Amino acid sequence: MSPNPTRVFIVLDVVDVAVSSDPNEGSIISMKVRDGADISLWLLPGAMAKMQALLAEADMRHAKSNQPQ
């Protein structure tokens, strides 16, 4: 974990993912969190690519751990 101050949100739903057609603009992920708030994350292209890679890696580890023996 980062030594920097961190805010933790419990995400109830992912509402939308918008990817710009301009590769320099990145993506916006909109979510609903507790207390009825909405959160939008604006990810620059490098951050979005890193998130996709981390999610793919986590998905592969999860799939391997759930394979029948």
KAGI-V9971 format. One record per helix or strand. SS is the DSSP state (alpha for helix, beta for strand). FROM is the first residue (numbers start at 1). LEN is the number of residues. If there is no record, write none. Layout:
# KAGI-V9971
((SS/FROM/LEN) (SS/FROM/LEN))
This chain:
# KAGI-V9971
((beta/11/9) (beta/27/7) (alpha/34/3) (beta/38/6) (alpha/45/21))
